[in-house]
Amino acid sequence: MKAYLEISCLILDDNWTGIPLVAAALANQALADEDDRIEWGFLFETIPLPKDLVRNLLIAQTGRPVRAELPDLLWRTPPLAWRVSREAAAIFPNMKPVRRYFKREAMVIHDLSTLLFPHFHKHDAVNHYANRFLDDVASTGHFFCNSSATREDLKIYLGVEHNATSIIPFGIDLKWEDVSAAQRIGDFGKVEPYVAVVGTLEPRKNGRIVIEFLAKHPDFAKRNRIVFIGRDGWLDERRKIYDQMAELGIPADRVVFTGFVSEREKITLMYHSRFCIYPSFFEGFGLPVLEAAVLGKNIVCSNSSSMPEVAPDKCYFFDPNSLTEFARAMRNAERGSEFKGVSRSLEDVMSAAAKYNWSGAYEEVKRWVLA
């Protein structure tokens, strides 16, 4: 059985978060699978990619070096032949660049936030998504959902039949050397205590509720810095947070924005935080919540959409529209966290991470391919 994974999102993105991380995880699993019942191929839209290029891409974890080769590759390589595609299955980890090109087509559905909450997104992104998504759904035979909440959204808003969907358990790819490096940094006693807000800076992530909390509870900012870990997203959210801080009188030195950081830096910052905050209005899953839980962190987490599914035993939940509930969750998390932010041992972290690998997601994809 021939099957293809469309991975253009890996090549077009310099800094992999969210969707590219899922595509990379599935690509890694496919390359490692020794089951000869499936012959895996990889595509940039309809252009076949050499497996060595895909391996190098996954090692680099950025599309930047491959994009330099892309024009020549696209010029030299013809699209996948129609006679081949009509006998093959294809999985699209994001929106579909082609429709009905393959005998069977499946999509990974991450969330419907662009359709359900357009005010959290750029106008051109909303238009692009809205103009394409219904046709993508109509031309797709199966949908891999990252949570029960996303699966229900497909059913309620788009009328997708239950038997055309399945949930693929998302995992994390914590590397031993990254956790070990975080642990080797050692005693953070000379570093001021801080809490970590993890995620891309964009309106849907609801970072501004943290600033509102600091204005109402200035003593918390005296005890802890707030560290926003994540790249800048859209709609100029970082500037809006700065403006909000100035308006509310929050000292600029109490809030830190790291921008995009490497995986090792992210793990280190989370590992040594007192606790983590994930205040998003809406998520298809919420990988940072799972990462924080595996590291042993408590998480102040909104109770919206899929997030109660991820790691409920480590979360202090709150309504993302309620500053009162957020303040209560913050107080409880601070009381429940050790002052120095001591996390799990290396062995305990890796043992917990092993329970959340990507093999379950891949096996569900593989089951559909072979069906």
Solvent accessible surface area in square Angstrom, and as a share of the most:
residue,aa,sasa,rsa
1,M,103,0.46
2,K,72,0.31
3,A,0,0.00
4,Y,21,0.08
5,L,3,0.02
6,E,7,0.03
7,I,0,0.00
8,S,15,0.09
9,C,19,0.12
10,L,0,0.00
11,I,0,0.00
12,L,108,0.54
13,D,32,0.17
14,D,43,0.22
15,N,42,0.21
16,W,16,0.06
17,T,42,0.25
18,G,41,0.39
19,I,51,0.26
20,P,10,0.07
21,L,57,0.29
22,V,1,0.01
23,A,0,0.00
24,A,9,0.07
25,A,11,0.09
26,L,4,0.02
27,A,0,0.00
28,N,71,0.36
29,Q,51,0.23
30,A,6,0.05
31,L,40,0.20
32,A,75,0.58
33,D,39,0.20
34,E,167,0.75
35,D,35,0.18
36,D,136,0.70
37,R,139,0.51
38,I,12,0.06
39,E,101,0.45
40,W,17,0.06
41,G,13,0.12
42,F,2,0.01
43,L,1,0.00
44,F,17,0.07
45,E,76,0.34
46,T,19,0.11
47,I,20,0.10
48,P,41,0.26
49,L,12,0.06
50,P,67,0.42
51,K,85,0.36
52,D,95,0.49
53,L,20,0.10
54,V,0,0.00
55,R,106,0.39
56,N,93,0.48
57,L,1,0.00
58,L,15,0.07
59,I,140,0.71
60,A,46,0.36
61,Q,86,0.38
62,T,22,0.13
63,G,0,0.00
64,R,130,0.48
65,P,67,0.42
66,V,7,0.04
67,R,76,0.28
68,A,87,0.67
69,E,98,0.44
70,L,17,0.08
71,P,93,0.58
72,D,76,0.39
73,L,10,0.05
74,L,65,0.32
75,W,221,0.77
76,R,155,0.56
77,T,29,0.17
78,P,98,0.62
79,P,78,0.49
80,L,16,0.08
81,A,41,0.32
82,W,145,0.51
83,R,187,0.68
84,V,30,0.17
85,S,0,0.00
86,R,82,0.30
87,E,114,0.51
88,A,2,0.01
89,A,0,0.00
90,A,1,0.01
91,I,0,0.00
92,F,0,0.00
93,P,1,0.01
94,N,54,0.28
95,M,33,0.15
96,K,1,0.01
97,P,46,0.29
98,V,34,0.20
99,R,74,0.27
100,R,144,0.53
101,Y,43,0.16
102,F,5,0.02
103,K,122,0.52
104,R,62,0.23
105,E,6,0.03
106,A,0,0.00
107,M,3,0.01
108,V,3,0.02
109,I,4,0.02
110,H,25,0.11
111,D,30,0.15
112,L,1,0.01
113,S,1,0.01
114,T,17,0.10
115,L,59,0.29
116,L,49,0.24
117,F,63,0.26
118,P,58,0.36
119,H,125,0.56
120,F,23,0.09
121,H,22,0.10
122,K,89,0.38
123,H,143,0.64
124,D,93,0.48
125,A,40,0.31
126,V,25,0.14
127,N,63,0.32
128,H,108,0.48
129,Y,32,0.12
130,A,44,0.34
131,N,117,0.60
132,R,63,0.23
133,F,2,0.01
134,L,113,0.56
135,D,75,0.39
136,D,0,0.00
137,V,21,0.12
138,A,74,0.57
139,S,14,0.09
140,T,16,0.09
141,G,54,0.52
142,H,23,0.10
143,F,5,0.02
144,F,0,0.00
145,C,0,0.00
146,N,7,0.03
147,S,3,0.02
148,S,52,0.34
149,A,24,0.19
150,T,3,0.02
151,R,47,0.17
152,E,74,0.33
153,D,22,0.11
154,L,0,0.00
155,K,106,0.45
156,I,118,0.60
157,Y,124,0.47
158,L,43,0.21
159,G,55,0.53
160,V,14,0.08
161,E,121,0.54
162,H,104,0.46
163,N,130,0.67
164,A,22,0.17
165,T,8,0.05
166,S,14,0.09
167,I,59,0.30
168,I,0,0.00
169,P,72,0.45
170,F,14,0.06
171,G,0,0.00
172,I,12,0.06
173,D,86,0.45
174,L,15,0.08
175,K,74,0.31
176,W,143,0.50
177,E,80,0.36
178,D,10,0.05
179,V,0,0.00
180,S,7,0.05
181,A,14,0.11
182,A,0,0.00
183,Q,67,0.30
184,R,169,0.62
185,I,93,0.47
186,G,35,0.34
187,D,119,0.62
188,F,46,0.19
189,G,45,0.43
190,K,204,0.87
191,V,76,0.44
192,E,64,0.29
193,P,31,0.19
194,Y,14,0.05
195,V,0,0.00
196,A,0,0.00
197,V,9,0.05
198,V,10,0.06
199,G,18,0.17
200,T,22,0.13
201,L,10,0.05
202,E,3,0.01
203,P,16,0.10
204,R,21,0.08
205,K,32,0.14
206,N,11,0.06
207,G,5,0.05
208,R,84,0.31
209,I,9,0.04
210,V,0,0.00
211,I,0,0.00
212,E,69,0.31
213,F,4,0.02
214,L,1,0.01
215,A,39,0.30
216,K,139,0.59
217,H,61,0.27
218,P,76,0.48
219,D,83,0.43
220,F,5,0.02
221,A,8,0.06
222,K,152,0.64
223,R,111,0.40
224,N,0,0.00
225,R,80,0.29
226,I,0,0.00
227,V,12,0.07
228,F,6,0.03
229,I,3,0.02
230,G,14,0.14
231,R,60,0.22
232,D,79,0.41
233,G,33,0.32
234,W,68,0.24
235,L,61,0.30
236,D,76,0.39
237,E,6,0.03
238,R,62,0.23
239,R,119,0.43
240,K,67,0.28
241,I,0,0.00
242,Y,94,0.36
243,D,69,0.36
244,Q,26,0.12
245,M,4,0.02
246,A,82,0.64
247,E,146,0.66
248,L,76,0.38
249,G,58,0.56
250,I,17,0.09
251,P,75,0.47
252,A,75,0.58
253,D,83,0.43
254,R,32,0.12
255,V,8,0.05
256,V,52,0.30
257,F,23,0.09
258,T,46,0.26
259,G,12,0.11
260,F,91,0.38
261,V,26,0.15
262,S,52,0.34
263,E,63,0.28
264,R,102,0.37
265,E,89,0.40
266,K,29,0.12
267,I,0,0.00
268,T,15,0.08
269,L,45,0.22
270,M,0,0.00
271,Y,13,0.05
272,H,23,0.10
273,S,0,0.00
274,R,21,0.08
275,F,0,0.00
276,C,3,0.02
277,I,1,0.00
278,Y,8,0.03
279,P,4,0.02
280,S,1,0.01
281,F,50,0.21
282,F,17,0.07
283,E,13,0.06
284,G,4,0.04
285,F,27,0.11
286,G,6,0.06
287,L,24,0.12
288,P,27,0.17
289,V,1,0.00
290,L,5,0.03
291,E,14,0.06
292,A,1,0.01
293,A,9,0.07
294,V,3,0.01
295,L,0,0.00
296,G,20,0.19
297,K,6,0.02
298,N,28,0.14
299,I,1,0.01
300,V,0,0.00
301,C,0,0.00
302,S,0,0.00
303,N,71,0.36
304,S,23,0.15
305,S,41,0.26
306,S,0,0.00
307,M,0,0.00
308,P,48,0.30
309,E,79,0.35
310,V,16,0.09
311,A,8,0.07
312,P,77,0.48
313,D,126,0.65
314,K,44,0.19
315,C,18,0.11
316,Y,62,0.24
317,F,73,0.30
318,F,1,0.00
319,D,49,0.25
320,P,9,0.06
321,N,120,0.62
322,S,27,0.18
323,L,44,0.22
324,T,93,0.54
325,E,61,0.27
326,F,0,0.00
327,A,6,0.05
328,R,116,0.42
329,A,4,0.03
330,M,0,0.00
331,R,107,0.39
332,N,46,0.24
333,A,0,0.00
334,E,25,0.11
335,R,177,0.65
336,G,44,0.42
337,S,16,0.10
338,E,116,0.52
339,F,123,0.51
340,K,125,0.53
341,G,4,0.04
342,V,101,0.58
343,S,20,0.13
344,R,87,0.32
345,S,44,0.29
346,L,19,0.09
347,E,122,0.55
348,D,78,0.40
349,V,0,0.00
350,M,45,0.20
351,S,66,0.42
352,A,14,0.11
353,A,8,0.06
354,A,63,0.49
355,K,155,0.66
356,Y,88,0.33
357,N,73,0.37
358,W,16,0.06
359,S,45,0.29
360,G,30,0.29
361,A,0,0.00
362,Y,8,0.03
363,E,77,0.35
364,E,36,0.16
365,V,3,0.02
366,K,20,0.09
367,R,140,0.51
368,W,27,0.09
369,V,0,0.00
370,L,56,0.28
371,A,100,0.77
